[in-house]
Amino acid sequence: MAKVNVTGIADQLKACGITHVVWVPDSELGALERHLDPGIHLVRACREGEAMAIAAGLLLGGARPVVVCQCTGFFEAGDAFRNVVKDLGLPLFLVVGHRGAMALAAGKGRDSAARYLEPILKAWELEYRALGPDDSPSIIGEWYAETRRRGIAGAIVVAE
């Protein structure tokens, strides 16, 4: 199975002018750390809900953060996400690892997290774009620019 293109993701974050990566690393996206540009501040959070709050503060302070987490962490952070995006209306941007997505696509998936991510994103009305192993990471830059232009929250869902 193809691996996540963390180098391409890191390059896109730099090109987007991201100032901070706020995260709880997962197994696949965890490799992103060593590829980040030194000018991007890495902020480790204890839980994904905390990552949402930290990113909200950074947004309010004029920074350009992105929250990076795995889908199960996004599930855990639902209330914080609701507060930041729905109540405060902040245009939070996320990169979410879709754990088990490639196995599910191959008909071998037994991980319920893989089946529930997209329905939950739709329930939360979070617009997203998928990044599969054969897709160009430029999707990240294009979608980030679109969300900023529209002033909305958005996510990139990275197949793992």
C-alpha positions in Angstrom: 0.0 0.0 0.0 1.2 3.5 -0.8 2.3 5.7 2.1 1.2 9.2 2.9 3.3 11.8 1.0 4.4 13.8 4.1 7.1 15.7 2.1 4.4 17.0 -0.3 2.1 17.9 2.6 4.9 19.8 4.3 5.8 21.6 1.1 2.2 22.7 0.6 1.9 23.9 4.2 5.0 26.1 3.7 3.6 27.4 0.3 0.3 28.3 2.0 2.1 30.5 4.6 1.1 28.3 7.5 2.7 29.7 10.7 1.8 26.9 13.1 1.1 23.2 13.0 -1.0 22.3 16.1 -1.2 18.6 16.5 -1.4 15.3 18.1 0.5 13.1 15.7 -0.8 9.8 14.4 1.0 6.8 12.9 1.1 8.0 9.3 1.0 11.8 9.6 3.5 11.6 12.6 6.3 11.5 10.0 5.3 15.0 9.0 7.3 16.6 11.8 10.8 16.0 10.4 9.7 17.5 7.0 8.3 20.8 8.3 10.0 23.9 7.3 11.9 25.4 10.3 9.8 28.6 10.0 6.6 26.7 10.9 6.1 26.4 14.6 5.1 23.0 15.8 2.7 23.0 18.8 2.0 19.7 20.4 -1.3 19.4 22.2 -2.3 16.7 24.7 -5.7 16.1 23.1 -7.3 17.1 19.8 -9.9 19.2 21.5 -7.0 21.2 23.0 -5.5 21.5 19.5 -8.7 23.1 18.3 -8.6 25.7 21.1 -4.9 26.5 20.6 -5.5 27.0 16.9 -8.5 29.2 17.6 -6.3 31.5 19.8 -3.6 31.6 17.1 -6.2 32.5 14.5 -7.6 35.3 16.7 -4.0 36.5 17.2 -3.4 36.8 13.4 -1.5 33.6 12.8 -2.2 31.0 10.1 -2.4 27.7 12.0 -3.5 24.3 10.8 -4.7 21.4 13.1 -3.2 18.0 12.1 -4.9 15.0 13.7 -6.2 11.5 12.9 -9.9 10.9 12.4 -10.4 9.3 15.8 -8.9 12.5 17.3 -11.3 14.6 15.3 -14.2 12.5 16.7 -12.9 13.3 20.2 -12.6 17.0 19.5 -16.2 17.4 18.3 -17.3 19.8 21.0 -14.2 22.0 20.7 -14.6 22.0 16.9 -18.3 23.0 17.3 -17.3 25.9 19.5 -14.5 27.2 17.3 -16.1 26.8 13.9 -19.8 26.9 14.5 -20.2 29.3 17.5 -17.1 31.5 16.9 -17.2 31.2 13.1 -13.5 30.9 12.8 -12.1 29.6 9.5 -10.1 26.7 11.0 -8.2 24.5 8.6 -7.5 20.9 9.4 -5.5 18.0 7.9 -7.1 14.8 9.1 -5.6 11.4 8.7 -8.3 9.0 7.5 -7.2 5.9 9.4 -8.0 2.7 7.5 -9.2 4.4 4.4 -6.9 2.6 2.0 -7.8 -0.8 3.5 -11.5 0.0 3.3 -11.1 1.0 -0.4 -9.4 -2.3 -1.0 -12.3 -4.2 0.5 -10.2 -5.2 3.5 -11.2 -2.6 6.0 -12.6 -3.6 9.4 -11.8 -0.4 11.2 -15.0 1.4 12.0 -13.1 4.8 12.1 -12.6 4.6 8.4 -16.4 4.2 7.7 -17.5 7.0 10.0 -15.2 9.9 9.1 -16.9 11.2 6.0 -20.5 10.9 7.5 -19.3 12.9 10.6 -17.6 15.6 8.4 -20.9 15.9 6.5 -22.9 16.0 9.8 -20.7 18.9 11.0 -21.0 20.6 7.6 -17.3 20.8 7.3 -16.3 21.0 3.6 -13.3 18.9 2.8 -11.2 17.5 0.0 -9.7 14.1 -0.1 -6.0 13.4 -0.7 -5.2 9.9 -1.7 -1.9 8.3 -2.3 -2.0 9.0 -6.1 -3.3 12.6 -5.8 -1.1 15.6 -6.0 -0.5 17.4 -2.7 -1.3 20.6 -4.6 -4.9 19.9 -3.6 -3.9 21.2 -0.1 -2.8 24.6 -1.4 -5.8 25.0 -3.7 -8.3 24.1 -1.0 -6.6 26.2 1.6 -6.7 29.2 -0.8 -10.4 28.6 -1.5 -11.3 28.4 2.2 -9.4 31.6 2.9 -11.1 33.3 0.0 -14.5 32.2 1.2 -13.8 32.7 4.9 -14.8 29.2 5.9 -13.4 26.3 7.8 -12.1 23.3 5.7 -10.2 20.1 5.9 -8.0 17.9 3.9 -8.7 14.2 4.5 -5.5 12.2 4.0 -6.1 8.5 3.1 -4.0 6.3 5.4 
